[in-house]
Amino acid sequence: GVTVTSREAVSRAEGSCTSEVIEALPYLKKAYGSAMQKVLHVGPDSCTVVSNLLKEGKEAWGVEPYDLDDADSSCKSLVRKGFVRLSDIKFSLPYRPDSFNLVVVSDALDYLTPRYLNKTLPDLARVSTDGLVIFTGNPGQQKAKVSELPKFGRPAKLRSNSWWTRYFIQTGLTENEGPLKKFEQAASKGNYEPDCQIFHLSS
């Protein structure tokens, strides 16, 4: 059998789209180019995404929507320096409009009811100039038991591609076609097949 480290097991139970973000970074860079210079990541394990981007010389910040109780020392240091903050995304993000080029969201919207999504999505769009990239769980893909999701207080609602597409249209968000095409080309060249749904939206 394959042994999985507890860290991976935890992120997998959390929906695991955040680990997908790490895998997708090279392709996101090809798709977005200079828009990857100033990035906000919203989702669990934001420290990992932010530290990856900082190592590559990008400006990166993170919002961890759940808790940082089991954060390691490097994560605590990012929090102390203000790169990553704990913030409930049901409320307005503490950033000015157009603070970031790109906002990347993973494993965060799956836990919101449409009522909160109606507030949160426009707010994510408000702080980005070049668009949103949203990683959401795939219905039928993750079999995380409800008992494995105590952090979120409620199980993830894994919505279908057509549900999200309809929802984005209703919210007035359109597909960001240029980067989407570039991302898909780079991904197919690299034989990268995401497990999560990835949406590229204009802000």
Secondary structure in CASP SS format (residue, H / E / C, confidence):
PFRMAT SS
TARGET T0000
AUTHOR 0000-0000-0000
METHOD secondary structure of the structure
MODEL  1
G C 1.00
V C 1.00
T C 1.00
V C 1.00
T C 1.00
S H 1.00
R H 1.00
E H 1.00
A H 1.00
V H 1.00
S H 1.00
R H 1.00
A H 1.00
E C 1.00
G C 1.00
S C 1.00
C H 1.00
T H 1.00
S H 1.00
E H 1.00
V H 1.00
I H 1.00
E H 1.00
A H 1.00
L H 1.00
P H 1.00
Y H 1.00
L H 1.00
K H 1.00
K H 1.00
A H 1.00
Y H 1.00
G H 1.00
S H 1.00
A H 1.00
M H 1.00
Q H 1.00
K E 1.00
V E 1.00
L E 1.00
H E 1.00
V E 1.00
G C 1.00
P C 1.00
D C 1.00
S H 1.00
C H 1.00
T H 1.00
V H 1.00
V H 1.00
S H 1.00
N H 1.00
L H 1.00
L H 1.00
K H 1.00
E C 1.00
G C 1.00
K C 1.00
E E 1.00
A E 1.00
W E 1.00
G E 1.00
V E 1.00
E E 1.00
P C 1.00
Y C 1.00
D C 1.00
L C 1.00
D C 1.00
D C 1.00
A C 1.00
D C 1.00
S H 1.00
S H 1.00
C H 1.00
K H 1.00
S H 1.00
L H 1.00
V H 1.00
R H 1.00
K C 1.00
G C 1.00
F C 1.00
V E 1.00
R E 1.00
L E 1.00
S C 1.00
D C 1.00
I C 1.00
K C 1.00
F C 1.00
S C 1.00
L C 1.00
P C 1.00
Y C 1.00
R C 1.00
P C 1.00
D C 1.00
S C 1.00
F E 1.00
N C 1.00
L E 1.00
V E 1.00
V E 1.00
V E 1.00
S E 1.00
D C 1.00
A C 1.00
L H 1.00
D H 1.00
Y H 1.00
L C 1.00
T C 1.00
P H 1.00
R H 1.00
Y H 1.00
L H 1.00
N H 1.00
K H 1.00
T H 1.00
L H 1.00
P H 1.00
D H 1.00
L H 1.00
A H 1.00
R H 1.00
V C 1.00
S E 1.00
T C 1.00
D C 1.00
G C 1.00
L E 1.00
V E 1.00
I E 1.00
F E 1.00
T E 1.00
G C 1.00
N C 1.00
P C 1.00
G C 1.00
Q C 1.00
Q C 1.00
K C 1.00
A C 1.00
K C 1.00
V H 1.00
S H 1.00
E H 1.00
L C 1.00
P H 1.00
K H 1.00
F H 1.00
G C 1.00
R C 1.00
P C 1.00
A C 1.00
K C 1.00
L C 1.00
R C 1.00
S C 1.00
N H 1.00
S H 1.00
W H 1.00
W H 1.00
T H 1.00
R H 1.00
Y H 1.00
F H 1.00
I H 1.00
Q H 1.00
T H 1.00
G C 1.00
L C 1.00
T C 1.00
E E 1.00
N C 1.00
E H 1.00
G H 1.00
P H 1.00
L H 1.00
K H 1.00
K H 1.00
F H 1.00
E H 1.00
Q H 1.00
A H 1.00
A H 1.00
S H 1.00
K H 1.00
G C 1.00
N C 1.00
Y C 1.00
E C 1.00
P C 1.00
D C 1.00
C C 1.00
Q E 1.00
I E 1.00
F E 1.00
H E 1.00
L E 1.00
S C 1.00
S C 1.00
END
